[in-house]
Amino acid sequence: MTVELLPGVTGVLVLANGTVLQGVGVGATGDAVGEVCFNTAMTGYQEILTDPSYMSQIVAFTFPHMGNVGVNVEDIEQMSGSAETAARGAIFRDVPTAPANWRSEGDLDTWMKRRGVIGLAGVDTRALTRSIRENGMPHGVIAHSPTGEFDIPALIEKAKAWAGLEGLDLAKDASCLQPFVYDEGLWDWPEGYAKPASEPKYEVVVLDYGVKRNILRALTSIGARVTVVPAKTTAEDVLARKPDGVLLSNGPGDPAATGEYAVPEIKKLVESGVPVFGICLGHQMMARALGAKTVKMDQGHHGANHPVKDVTTGKVEIVSMNHGFTVDRDSLPEPVVETHVSLFDGTNAGIALKDKPVFSVQHHPEASPGPTDSLYLFERFAGYMDAAKKSAA
């Protein structure tokens, strides 16, 4: 296949169907393969590009201007790791602008180079978004070469050869290797991130499938002492820590694949009676542990402006979402009830057990797009832990 590159092209996105988008390379050089999705958020690009849930994905931003607020060390969502365990690439309408923000410690382009994130700018992101909306998330290779030299046929073959996210367990790679305690709270203007309570009210264990820092901060801010453990930690080891509650974190990949080892342990945690709260991938695996199914979505949900209805209260909240798999609502068995629904497409966004302190949501209550619309979920978790402690007294 012969593709004529335009003068000045230093970056390309090559899709498995042979489509080639040409533009200006940004960030790191080289190439990376992944699933191409679009994100509708207008802010938070640093948080998005460091979210482990985007592992093996290339993110096309629908908002045209990126780079305005720069980057800093505080807004990184990963606990550790590099672009290998977060977004592999980023696509922009315009070349990232120079930063102009009091919290900025550097510019986006340099930061992407340092992290190893490949970027492509100067492409029609509106057309790409429409294509994904109509045809689903394609497999693609993003490449940046300052010399403008690309082996397009080889890149097409690389995109075709990639197996995709279905059947892929990525949580084991995004997870921590050893348990650790996290002790930073939510942002408190103007001081910054809050310090933990001197006398924690709860002991919470987080099963790390690719956890975001702000989830841990939100837990600390409700008075929890937070211990993070690796994805393959057994229920017995979790319960041996005598937690007041357990959180199943977000993360990348196929919940069915990660569930091969995680679901049996989640079942044991549910049966133990300890309050359990799941978020995103944790929600999907909770559903599987309770007998439901998960399925791959065509375009997924990625953005910070998604309306979700809490059917238990009638409240509509604006949430952050990032998922390419969903819980099949028609497969929910008794005594599982649906608690939240996406108002974009009606897909499931939350479940709970009728008879146990167990619940989960598909969206990210810690991401604060509302900005505080969903933080009540952490308070709900605290209420479950209070009730459990009271009944055990």
NUPALUM-109317 format. One record per residue (C-alpha): residue number from 1; residue in one letter; x, z, y. Coordinates in nm, 4 decimals, padded with zeros to 6 digits, m for minus. Example, Ala and Ser with C-alpha at 12.3 -4.5 7.8 and 13.67 -1.06 7.14 Angstrom:
 seq type        X        Z        Y
   1    a  01.2300  00.7800 m00.4500
   2    s  01.3670  00.7140 m00.1060
***
This chain:
 seq type        X        Z        Y
   1    m  00.0000  00.0000  00.0000
   2    t  00.1371 m00.1002  00.3397
   3    v  00.0468  00.1003  00.6491
   4    e  00.1810 m00.0028  00.9871
   5    l  00.2775  00.3001  01.1917
   6    l  00.2309  00.2887  01.5660
   7    p  00.5295  00.3284  01.8013
   8    g  00.6149  00.6901  01.8748
   9    v  00.4370  00.8330  01.5702
  10    t  00.6170  01.1429  01.4393
  11    g  00.3378  01.2999  01.2374
  12    v  00.0773  01.1853  00.9845
  13    l m00.2065  01.3179  00.7732
  14    v m00.2366  01.1189  00.4522
  15    l m00.5503  01.1664  00.2415
  16    a m00.5899  01.1060 m00.1306
  17    n m00.8268  00.8135 m00.0623
  18    g m00.5507  00.6314  00.1286
  19    t m00.6645  00.7188  00.4809
  20    v m00.3727  00.7734  00.7196
  21    l m00.4121  00.9537  01.0532
  22    q m00.1211  00.9069  01.2912
  23    g m00.0067  01.1267  01.5771
  24    v  00.2631  01.3543  01.7128
  25    g  00.4404  01.5985  01.4851
  26    v  00.4323  01.9653  01.5877
  27    g  00.6029  02.2691  01.4457
  28    a  00.8071  02.2500  01.1267
  29    t  00.9319  01.9236  00.9806
  30    g  00.8742  01.8025  00.6253
  31    d  00.5453  01.7709  00.4389
  32    a  00.2874  01.9976  00.2763
  33    v m00.0062  01.9271  00.0475
  34    g m00.3400  02.1071  00.0576
  35    e m00.7146  02.0942  00.1077
  36    v m00.8134  01.9788  00.4568
  37    c m01.0837  02.1861  00.6252
  38    f m01.2036  02.2284  00.9834
  39    n m01.2370  02.5484  01.1833
  40    t m01.4840  02.5779  01.4728
  41    a m01.3288  02.8801  01.6462
  42    m m01.2255  02.8442  02.0093
  43    t m00.9743  03.1288  01.9930
  44    g m00.7633  03.3145  01.7397
  45    y m00.5439  03.0285  01.6167
  46    q m00.2562  03.2640  01.5343
  47    e m00.4856  03.4870  01.3291
  48    i m00.6278  03.1813  01.1522
  49    l m00.2878  03.0356  01.0658
  50    t m00.1694  03.3706  00.9253
  51    d m00.4852  03.4497  00.7271
  52    p m00.3934  03.4506  00.3543
  53    s m00.7420  03.3152  00.2775
  54    y m00.6156  02.9775  00.4081
  55    m m00.3410  02.9545  00.1461
  56    s m00.3022  02.5917  00.0254
  57    q m00.5208  02.4617  00.3097
  58    i m00.4583  02.2429  00.6137
  59    v m00.6705  02.3512  00.9114
  60    a m00.8123  02.1018  01.1601
  61    f m00.9164  02.2821  01.4795
  62    t m01.2326  02.1440  01.6396
  63    f m01.1512  02.3073  01.9737
  64    p m00.9257  02.0569  02.1570
  65    h m00.6819  02.2913  02.3336
  66    m m00.4512  02.5177  02.1373
  67    g m00.1458  02.7112  02.2510
  68    n m00.2908  02.8483  02.5747
  69    v m00.2462  03.2173  02.4910
  70    g  00.0829  03.1816  02.3042
  71    v  00.1788  03.4008  02.0090
  72    n  00.2889  03.7587  01.9504
  73    v  00.3858  03.9864  01.6648
  74    e  00.0652  04.1925  01.6862
  75    d m00.1834  03.9171  01.5996
  76    i m00.0387  03.8208  01.2610
  77    e m00.2971  03.8863  00.9888
  78    q m00.0674  03.8664  00.6866
  79    m  00.0874  04.1856  00.5627
  80    s  00.3958  03.9894  00.4542
  81    g  00.5059  03.6433  00.3522
  82    s  00.5309  03.3024  00.5196
  83    a  00.3269  02.9860  00.5504
  84    e  00.3510  02.9557  00.1714
  85    t  00.0894  03.2304  00.1449
  86    a m00.1254  03.1228  00.4417
  87    a m00.2246  02.7924  00.6055
  88    r  00.0115  02.5080  00.5146
  89    g m00.0612  02.2941  00.8178
  90    a m00.2562  02.2614  01.1428
  91    i m00.4196  01.9628  01.3119
  92    f m00.4882  01.9531  01.6872
  93    r m00.6607  01.7101  01.9221
  94    d m00.3935  01.7636  02.1899
  95    v m00.0320  01.8715  02.1767
  96    p m00.0258  02.2535  02.2100
  97    t m00.0031  02.3632  02.5707
  98    a  00.2405  02.6095  02.7248
  99    p  00.1230  02.9729  02.6979
 100    a m00.0250  03.1607  02.9918
 101    n m00.1267  03.5075  02.8755
 102    w  00.0057  03.8576  02.9405
 103    r  00.0345  03.9318  02.5668
 104    s  00.2296  03.6159  02.4853
 105    e  00.5772  03.6522  02.3386
 106    g  00.6396  03.2839  02.2680
 107    d  00.4899  02.9374  02.2368
 108    l  00.2899  02.8001  01.9432
 109    d  00.5205  02.5081  01.8633
 110    t  00.8339  02.7236  01.8308
 111    w  00.6429  02.9838  01.6308
 112    m  00.5180  02.7162  01.3890
 113    k  00.8726  02.5886  01.3441
 114    r  00.9952  02.9389  01.2669
 115    r  00.7147  03.0047  01.0180
 116    g  00.7411  02.6680  00.8460
 117    v  00.3923  02.5483  00.9458
 118    i  00.3658  02.1714  00.9881
 119    g  00.1444  02.0480  01.2694
 120    l m00.0096  01.7174  01.3749
 121    a m00.1459  01.6526  01.7240
 122    g m00.3013  01.3603  01.9075
 123    v m00.5575  01.2676  01.6405
 124    d m00.9351  01.2311  01.6623
 125    t m01.0342  01.5694  01.5252
 126    r m01.4006  01.4960  01.5965
 127    a m01.3932  01.1985  01.3588
 128    l m01.2033  01.4004  01.0967
 129    t m01.4566  01.6828  01.1231
 130    r m01.7481  01.4418  01.0816
 131    s m01.5805  01.2920  00.7761
 132    i m01.5340  01.6358  00.6170
 133    r m01.8923  01.7290  00.7010
 134    e m02.0258  01.4156  00.5328
 135    n m01.7797  01.3709  00.2449
 136    g m01.6402  01.7164  00.1730
 137    m m01.2925  01.8667  00.2105
 138    p m01.0327  01.6098  00.0986
 139    h m00.6906  01.6626 m00.0540
 140    g m00.4193  01.5573  00.1854
 141    v m00.0557  01.5751  00.2871
 142    i  00.0479  01.6626  00.6428
 143    a  00.3955  01.5411  00.7383
 144    h  00.6231  01.5659  01.0418
 145    s  00.9365  01.3561  01.0856
 146    p  01.1065  01.3389  01.4284
 147    t  01.2498  00.9986  01.3312
 148    g  00.9051  00.8591  01.2539
 149    e  01.0040  00.7650  00.8992
 150    f  00.7398  00.8255  00.6322
 151    d  00.7012  00.7033  00.2742
 152    i  00.3256  00.6574  00.2986
 153    p  00.2676  00.5387 m00.0633
 154    a  00.4571  00.8430 m00.1946
 155    l  00.2552  01.0759  00.0292
 156    i m00.0703  00.9201 m00.0933
 157    e  00.0378  00.9740 m00.4528
 158    k  00.1286  01.3352 m00.3729
 159    a m00.2185  01.3920 m00.2281
 160    k m00.3811  01.2291 m00.5324
 161    a m00.1732  01.4347 m00.7758
 162    w m00.2649  01.7719 m00.6223
 163    a m00.5141  01.9479 m00.8508
 164    g m00.6990  02.1302 m00.5739
 165    l m00.8318  02.4844 m00.5402
 166    e m01.0825  02.4873 m00.8246
 167    g m00.9453  02.6880 m01.1145
 168    l m00.6537  02.8100 m00.9023
 169    d m00.5667  03.1817 m00.8818
 170    l m00.3821  03.2277 m00.5538
 171    a m00.4605  03.5954 m00.4993
 172    k m00.1747  03.7061 m00.7236
 173    d  00.0681  03.5264 m00.4901
 174    a m00.0932  03.6507 m00.1674
 175    s m00.1087  04.0121 m00.2887
 176    c  00.1410  04.2880 m00.2218
 177    l  00.3926  04.3723 m00.4954
 178    q  00.3849  04.7519 m00.4614
 179    p  00.1285  05.0066 m00.3347
 180    f  00.1659  05.1201  00.0264
 181    v m00.0195  05.3249  00.2871
 182    y m00.1426  05.1563  00.6062
 183    d m00.1751  05.3678  00.9213
 184    e m00.2797  05.1539  01.2181
 185    g m00.6291  05.1497  01.3706
 186    l m00.8324  04.8921  01.5642
 187    w m00.7299  04.7746  01.9098
 188    d m00.8103  05.0333  02.1770
 189    w m00.7923  04.8924  02.5284
 190    p m00.5560  04.9268  02.7068
 191    e m00.3299  05.1341  02.4832
 192    g m00.3194  04.8875  02.1912
 193    y m00.3701  04.9561  01.8229
 194    a m00.4989  05.3073  01.7615
 195    k m00.3117  05.5764  01.5730
 196    p m00.4702  05.7123  01.2531
 197    a m00.6558  06.0427  01.2451
 198    s m00.4267  06.3405  01.1837
 199    e m00.6715  06.4617  00.9177
 200    p m00.8197  06.1602  00.7322
 201    k m01.1858  06.1964  00.6364
 202    y m01.1741  05.9545  00.3432
 203    e m00.9314  05.8256  00.0831
 204    v m00.9822  05.4495  00.0441
 205    v m00.8014  05.2236 m00.2020
 206    v m00.7851  04.8525 m00.1124
 207    l m00.7384  04.5992 m00.3907
 208    d m00.5219  04.3391 m00.2199
 209    y m00.6179  03.9803 m00.3023
 210    g m00.4671  03.8621  00.0283
 211    v m00.5902  04.1280  00.2680
 212    k m00.5990  04.0854  00.6458
 213    r m00.4472  04.3551  00.8642
 214    n m00.7642  04.3999  01.0666
 215    i m00.9595  04.5008  00.7569
 216    l m00.7100  04.7815  00.7067
 217    r m00.7314  04.8731  01.0761
 218    a m01.1112  04.8887  01.0572
 219    l m01.0904  05.1239  00.7595
 220    t m00.8383  05.3461  00.9376
 221    s m01.0679  05.3555  01.2409
 222    i m01.3546  05.5086  01.0400
 223    g m01.1216  05.7918  00.9445
 224    a m00.9788  05.6603  00.6180
 225    r m00.6358  05.7082  00.4722
 226    v m00.5794  05.3559  00.3384
 227    t m00.3742  05.2847  00.0278
 228    v m00.3251  04.9168 m00.0570
 229    v m00.2568  04.8235 m00.4198
 230    p m00.1694  04.4904 m00.5898
 231    a m00.4412  04.2532 m00.7105
 232    k m00.3777  04.3239 m01.0803
 233    t m00.4023  04.7029 m01.0494
 234    t m00.6316  04.8398 m01.3208
 235    a m00.9478  05.0362 m01.2508
 236    e m00.7911  05.3333 m01.4276
 237    d m00.4964  05.3329 m01.1880
 238    v m00.7277  05.2964 m00.8876
 239    l m00.9519  05.5839 m00.9988
 240    a m00.6477  05.7991 m01.0774
 241    r m00.5869  05.8060 m00.7001
 242    k m00.9265  05.9821 m00.6646
 243    p m01.0574  05.7517 m00.3898
 244    d m01.3731  05.8217 m00.1928
 245    g m01.4233  05.4453 m00.1792
 246    v m01.2694  05.1170 m00.2934
 247    l m01.2510  04.7942 m00.0942
 248    l m01.2133  04.4509 m00.2560
 249    s m01.0307  04.2375 m00.0014
 250    n m01.0482  03.8789  00.1121
 251    g m00.8063  03.6243 m00.0292
 252    p m00.7467  03.2613 m00.1259
 253    g m00.8298  03.0480 m00.4267
 254    d m01.1067  03.0239 m00.6851
 255    p m01.2913  03.3529 m00.7531
 256    a m01.3516  03.2423 m01.1109
 257    a m00.9761  03.2122 m01.1709
 258    t m00.8843  03.5407 m01.0018
 259    g m01.1829  03.6974 m01.1709
 260    e m01.0261  03.6444 m01.5126
 261    y m00.8290  03.9652 m01.4579
 262    a m01.0126  04.1170 m01.1591
 263    v m01.3769  04.1078 m01.2747
 264    p m01.3341  04.3400 m01.5770
 265    e m01.1676  04.5977 m01.3503
 266    i m01.4364  04.5613 m01.0819
 267    k m01.7029  04.6250 m01.3463
 268    k m01.5312  04.9516 m01.4369
 269    l m01.5134  05.0546 m01.0711
 270    v m01.8844  04.9835 m01.0245
 271    e m01.9721  05.1785 m01.3387
 272    s m01.7643  05.4758 m01.2170
 273    g m02.0076  05.5397 m00.9320
 274    v m01.7434  05.5273 m00.6584
 275    p m01.8619  05.3380 m00.3465
 276    v m01.7284  04.9807 m00.3523
 277    f m01.7236  04.7355 m00.0588
 278    g m01.6259  04.3686 m00.1004
 279    i m01.5296  04.1153  00.1663
 280    c m01.5057  03.7342  00.1260
 281    l m01.3182  03.6717 m00.2036
 282    g m01.3923  04.0360 m00.2848
 283    h m01.7629  03.9567 m00.2321
 284    q m01.7483  03.6567 m00.4625
 285    m m01.5746  03.8504 m00.7378
 286    m m01.8161  04.1410 m00.6909
 287    a m02.1008  03.8974 m00.7508
 288    r m01.9331  03.7661 m01.0659
 289    a m01.8772  04.1222 m01.1869
 290    l m02.2500  04.1885 m01.1400
 291    g m02.3463  03.8791 m01.3401
 292    a m02.3835  03.6054 m01.0768
 293    k m02.2051  03.2710 m01.0472
 294    t m01.9843  03.1176 m00.7791
 295    v m01.9592  02.7476 m00.6902
 296    k m01.7329  02.5266 m00.4785
 297    m m01.8739  02.4212 m00.1415
 298    d m01.8486  02.0688 m00.0026
 299    q m01.7227  02.1628  00.3449
 300    g m01.7060  02.5404  00.3350
 301    h m01.7562  02.7755  00.6272
 302    h m01.4645  02.8179  00.8660
 303    g m01.5100  02.9510  01.2184
 304    a m01.5878  03.2431  01.4477
 305    n m01.9363  03.1420  01.5601
 306    h m02.1487  03.1507  01.2438
 307    p m02.4944  03.3123  01.2642
 308    v m02.5797  03.5428  00.9732
 309    k m02.8991  03.7437  00.9245
 310    d m02.8930  04.0927  00.7771
 311    v m03.2231  04.0764  00.5875
 312    t m03.2229  04.4556  00.5408
 313    t m03.2594  04.5096  00.9164
 314    g m03.3665  04.1707  01.0555
 315    k m03.0595  04.1671  01.2792
 316    v m02.8799  03.8387  01.3464
 317    e m02.5077  03.8670  01.4064
 318    i m02.2377  03.6194  01.5058
 319    v m01.9644  03.6363  01.2446
 320    s m01.6304  03.4948  01.1421
 321    m m01.6245  03.3035  00.8135
 322    n m01.3539  03.1451  00.6036
 323    h m01.4522  03.0403  00.2543
 324    g m01.4733  02.7297  00.0390
 325    f m01.6597  02.8939 m00.2502
 326    t m01.9990  03.0629 m00.2383
 327    v m02.2169  03.2911 m00.4469
 328    d m02.5007  03.1030 m00.6175
 329    r m02.7988  03.2972 m00.4826
 330    d m03.0254  03.1702 m00.7622
 331    s m02.7976  03.3350 m01.0188
 332    l m02.8260  03.6879 m00.8736
 333    p m02.9575  03.9149 m01.1494
 334    e m03.1474  04.2431 m01.1294
 335    p m03.0707  04.4961 m00.9849
 336    v m02.8697  04.2900 m00.7319
 337    v m03.0403  04.2130 m00.3993
 338    e m02.9440  03.9644 m00.1315
 339    t m02.8659  04.1423  00.1965
 340    h m02.7266  03.8670  00.4223
 341    v m02.7959  03.4952  00.4611
 342    s m02.6150  03.2221  00.6545
 343    l m02.8463  03.0741  00.9172
 344    f m02.6460  02.7506  00.9141
 345    d m02.7277  02.6445  00.5596
 346    g m02.9085  02.9321  00.3907
 347    t m02.6230  03.0192  00.1572
 348    n m02.5685  03.3756  00.0417
 349    a m02.3679  03.5993  00.2740
 350    g m02.4158  03.9438  00.1246
 351    i m02.5378  04.1428 m00.1765
 352    a m02.5936  04.5028 m00.2799
 353    l m02.6890  04.6991 m00.5898
 354    k m03.0236  04.8793 m00.5752
 355    d m02.9062  05.1794 m00.7720
 356    k m02.5384  05.2268 m00.6790
 357    p m02.3316  05.2506 m00.3557
 358    v m02.1999  04.8968 m00.4043
 359    f m02.2249  04.6121 m00.1533
 360    s m02.0326  04.3092 m00.0289
 361    v m02.0430  04.0383  00.2378
 362    q m01.9145  03.6843  00.2517
 363    h m01.8172  03.6978  00.6198
 364    h m01.5356  03.8914  00.7874
 365    p m01.6729  04.2004  00.9668
 366    e m01.3233  04.2929  01.0861
 367    a m01.2667  03.9662  01.2745
 368    s m01.4832  04.0723  01.5726
 369    p m01.6166  03.7383  01.6982
 370    g m01.9286  03.9159  01.8321
 371    p m01.6992  04.1087  01.9106
 372    t m01.8491  04.4136  01.7376
 373    d m02.1542  04.2611  01.5672
 374    s m02.0405  04.3359  01.2122
 375    l m01.8375  04.6556  01.2447
 376    y m02.1479  04.8490  01.1332
 377    l m02.0598  04.7429  00.7784
 378    f m01.7585  04.9734  00.7829
 379    e m01.9866  05.2516  00.9095
 380    r m02.2235  05.1706  00.6229
 381    f m01.9303  05.2061  00.3836
 382    a m01.8460  05.5409  00.5431
 383    g m02.2085  05.6493  00.4960
 384    y m02.1889  05.5684  00.1258
 385    m m01.8685  05.7704  00.0976
 386    d m02.0260  06.0639  00.2838
 387    a m02.3230  06.0613  00.0477
 388    a m02.1005  06.0435 m00.2594
 389    k m01.8846  06.3332 m00.1381
 390    k m02.1976  06.5388 m00.0638
 391    s m02.3505  06.4761 m00.4068
 392    a m02.0216  06.5695 m00.5758
 393    a m01.9905  06.8954 m00.3829
***
